Amino acid sequence: MTTRPISREDHDRIAKAIRVAESNTDGEIYCVVAYASDGYFFPAAFMATLAMLVVSLAVSYGLEAWWLSIRLPHFVIAQLLAMASVLVLLWALPGLRIHLVPRRLRYQAAHANAIKQFLARNVHRTTARTGVLVFVSIAEHYAEVIADSGIDSRVGQHVWDGVVRDLTAHARDDRLADGFIKAIEATGAVLAEHFPVSSGDSNELDDHLVEI
């Protein structure tokens, strides 16, 4: 997924796309991009420790098969030194951690962050419960669209899955800003169909992309 910073011009384009999309609907669209949804130190340390235990067992059986022996204190010290070296490496190179974490755990962390942002940014506090969060977490290669309860009763999940597919395809091509704009346009079209703008509509959420 993209690593190129989002420029001020891209921020302006995204904000404009949100304003245009919301001009035709009572719904509200909020966009968040996270560069990572977790530090992953402890999950990575656990996986590294587990791998070291497996390797140490294999080494011990190999030594026994070759009729070689090593004193238990020396074996334990070697393990502790190896573990300490791995922990220092994970602390010094945070970019390495995520590669040691299973994809399922990465997606769980990104999904939890999406829910957190949905609540923290008050997307669930719109008058008619018609807020939509468009969320991307770059490190995890994860995107999600979360719609409030007022929308879920009318719009199926397959609609948002299509929006996410297009968004992630743009992100893979290093065109994240364009992906957000396409997602905003698609979301706006869905909201305009089910929640057309009314005379008393007001802007309840900020019209910009938040980077965290």
C-alpha positions as CSV (number, residue, x, y, z in Angstrom):
1,M,0.0,0.0,0.0
2,T,1.1,3.6,-0.5
3,T,3.9,5.1,1.6
4,R,3.9,8.5,-0.2
5,P,2.8,11.4,2.1
6,I,-0.5,13.0,1.3
7,S,0.1,16.5,0.1
8,R,-1.7,19.7,1.0
9,E,-3.2,19.7,-2.5
10,D,-4.5,16.2,-2.0
11,H,-6.1,17.2,1.4
12,D,-7.8,20.1,-0.4
13,R,-9.1,17.7,-3.2
14,I,-10.5,15.3,-0.6
15,A,-12.2,18.0,1.4
16,K,-13.8,19.3,-1.8
17,A,-15.0,15.9,-2.7
18,I,-16.6,15.5,0.8
19,R,-18.4,18.8,0.4
20,V,-19.7,18.0,-3.0
21,A,-20.8,14.5,-2.0
22,E,-22.6,15.9,1.1
23,S,-24.4,18.6,-0.9
24,N,-26.8,15.9,-2.2
25,T,-27.5,14.1,1.0
26,D,-28.3,14.4,4.7
27,G,-25.6,11.9,5.4
28,E,-22.1,12.7,6.7
29,I,-18.8,11.4,5.4
30,Y,-15.6,11.3,7.6
31,C,-12.2,10.1,6.4
32,V,-9.3,8.9,8.5
33,V,-5.9,7.5,7.4
34,A,-3.7,5.8,10.0
35,Y,-0.1,5.0,9.2
36,A,-0.2,2.1,11.6
37,S,-2.9,0.9,14.0
38,D,-0.6,-0.6,16.6
39,G,3.0,-0.7,17.6
40,Y,3.0,-4.5,17.6
41,F,6.0,-4.9,20.0
42,F,4.4,-7.5,22.2
43,P,2.8,-9.6,19.5
44,A,6.0,-9.6,17.5
45,A,8.1,-10.4,20.7
46,F,5.7,-13.3,21.4
47,M,6.0,-14.7,17.9
48,A,9.8,-14.3,17.9
49,T,10.1,-16.0,21.3
50,L,7.9,-18.9,20.1
51,A,10.1,-19.3,17.0
52,M,13.2,-19.3,19.2
53,L,11.8,-22.1,21.4
54,V,11.0,-24.2,18.3
55,V,14.5,-23.6,17.0
56,S,16.1,-24.4,20.3
57,L,14.3,-27.7,20.5
58,A,15.4,-28.6,17.0
59,V,19.0,-27.7,17.9
60,S,18.9,-29.7,21.1
61,Y,17.6,-32.8,19.3
62,G,20.2,-32.2,16.6
63,L,23.0,-32.1,19.1
64,E,21.8,-35.2,20.8
65,A,21.6,-37.0,17.4
66,W,25.3,-36.1,16.8
67,W,26.3,-37.3,20.3
68,L,27.1,-33.8,21.3
69,S,26.2,-32.2,24.6
70,I,26.1,-28.8,26.1
71,R,25.7,-27.9,29.7
72,L,22.3,-26.8,30.7
73,P,23.4,-23.5,32.2
74,H,25.2,-22.6,29.0
75,F,22.2,-23.6,26.9
76,V,19.9,-21.4,29.0
77,I,22.3,-18.5,28.9
78,A,22.5,-18.8,25.1
79,Q,18.7,-18.7,24.9
80,L,18.5,-15.7,27.1
81,L,21.1,-13.8,25.1
82,A,19.4,-14.7,21.9
83,M,16.0,-13.5,23.3
84,A,17.5,-10.3,24.6
85,S,19.1,-9.6,21.1
86,V,15.8,-10.2,19.4
87,L,13.9,-7.8,21.8
88,V,16.5,-5.1,21.3
89,L,16.2,-5.5,17.6
90,L,12.4,-5.2,17.7
91,W,12.7,-2.2,19.9
92,A,15.3,-0.5,17.6
93,L,13.5,-1.4,14.3
94,P,9.8,-0.9,14.7
95,G,9.2,-1.4,11.0
96,L,10.3,-5.0,11.5
97,R,7.6,-5.9,14.0
98,I,4.6,-6.0,11.8
99,H,6.2,-8.6,9.5
100,L,6.3,-11.1,12.5
101,V,2.6,-10.7,13.3
102,P,0.0,-12.9,11.5
103,R,-2.3,-11.1,9.1
104,R,-5.4,-11.9,11.1
105,L,-4.0,-10.1,14.2
106,R,-3.0,-7.1,12.0
107,Y,-6.5,-6.9,10.6
108,Q,-8.0,-7.2,14.0
109,A,-5.8,-4.3,15.2
110,A,-6.8,-2.2,12.2
111,H,-10.5,-3.0,12.6
112,A,-10.3,-2.1,16.3
113,N,-8.7,1.2,15.3
114,A,-11.5,1.9,12.8
115,I,-14.1,1.4,15.5
116,K,-12.2,3.6,17.8
117,Q,-12.0,6.4,15.2
118,F,-15.7,6.0,14.4
119,L,-16.6,6.7,18.0
120,A,-13.8,9.2,18.8
121,R,-14.7,11.4,15.8
122,N,-18.4,11.3,16.7
123,V,-19.4,9.8,13.4
124,H,-22.1,7.9,15.5
125,R,-23.5,11.2,16.9
126,T,-25.2,12.6,13.8
127,T,-28.9,13.5,14.2
128,A,-30.3,10.8,11.9
129,R,-27.5,8.3,12.5
130,T,-26.3,8.7,8.9
131,G,-22.6,9.0,9.4
132,V,-20.1,7.0,7.4
133,L,-16.4,6.5,8.2
134,V,-13.9,5.8,5.4
135,F,-10.9,4.4,7.1
136,V,-7.4,3.2,5.8
137,S,-4.6,1.8,7.9
138,I,-1.5,1.8,5.6
139,A,0.9,-0.5,7.5
140,E,-1.7,-3.2,7.7
141,H,-2.8,-2.8,4.0
142,Y,-6.4,-2.4,5.5
143,A,-9.4,-0.4,4.5
144,E,-12.9,-0.3,5.9
145,V,-16.1,1.6,5.5
146,I,-18.2,1.8,8.7
147,A,-21.8,3.1,8.4
148,D,-24.0,4.1,11.3
149,S,-27.2,2.2,12.2
150,G,-29.5,4.5,10.2
151,I,-27.7,3.5,7.0
152,D,-27.2,-0.2,7.8
153,S,-30.9,-0.7,7.8
154,R,-31.1,0.3,4.1
155,V,-27.6,-0.4,2.6
156,G,-26.1,-3.9,2.4
157,Q,-22.6,-4.7,3.4
158,H,-21.8,-5.7,-0.2
159,V,-22.0,-2.1,-1.2
160,W,-19.3,-1.0,1.2
161,D,-17.2,-4.1,0.2
162,G,-17.2,-2.7,-3.3
163,V,-16.1,0.7,-2.2
164,V,-13.3,-0.9,-0.1
165,R,-12.0,-2.9,-3.1
166,D,-11.7,0.2,-5.2
167,L,-10.1,2.1,-2.4
168,T,-7.4,-0.6,-1.8
169,A,-6.8,-1.0,-5.5
170,H,-5.9,2.7,-5.7
171,A,-3.8,2.5,-2.6
172,R,-1.8,-0.4,-4.1
173,D,-1.0,1.8,-7.1
174,D,0.2,4.6,-4.7
175,R,-2.8,6.7,-5.4
176,L,-4.4,6.8,-2.0
177,A,-5.8,10.3,-2.4
178,D,-7.5,9.3,-5.6
179,G,-8.8,6.3,-3.8
180,F,-10.3,8.4,-1.1
181,I,-12.0,10.6,-3.6
182,K,-13.5,7.7,-5.5
183,A,-14.7,6.2,-2.2
184,I,-16.2,9.5,-1.2
185,E,-18.0,9.8,-4.5
186,A,-19.3,6.3,-4.3
187,T,-20.4,6.7,-0.7
188,G,-22.1,10.1,-1.5
189,A,-24.0,8.5,-4.4
190,V,-25.3,5.7,-2.0
191,L,-26.3,8.3,0.6
192,A,-28.0,10.6,-1.9
193,E,-30.1,7.6,-3.1
194,H,-31.3,6.6,0.4
195,F,-31.0,9.9,2.3
196,P,-31.4,12.8,-0.2
197,V,-30.6,16.3,1.1
198,S,-33.5,18.0,3.0
199,S,-34.1,21.7,3.6
200,G,-33.0,21.5,7.3
201,D,-29.8,19.7,6.6
202,S,-26.7,21.0,8.4
203,N,-23.0,20.0,8.3
204,E,-22.4,18.0,11.5
205,L,-18.9,16.7,10.9
206,D,-15.6,18.3,9.6
207,D,-15.1,17.9,5.9
208,H,-11.4,16.9,5.7
209,L,-9.1,13.9,5.9
210,V,-7.6,13.2,9.3
211,E,-4.1,11.7,9.4
212,I,-3.1,9.8,12.6
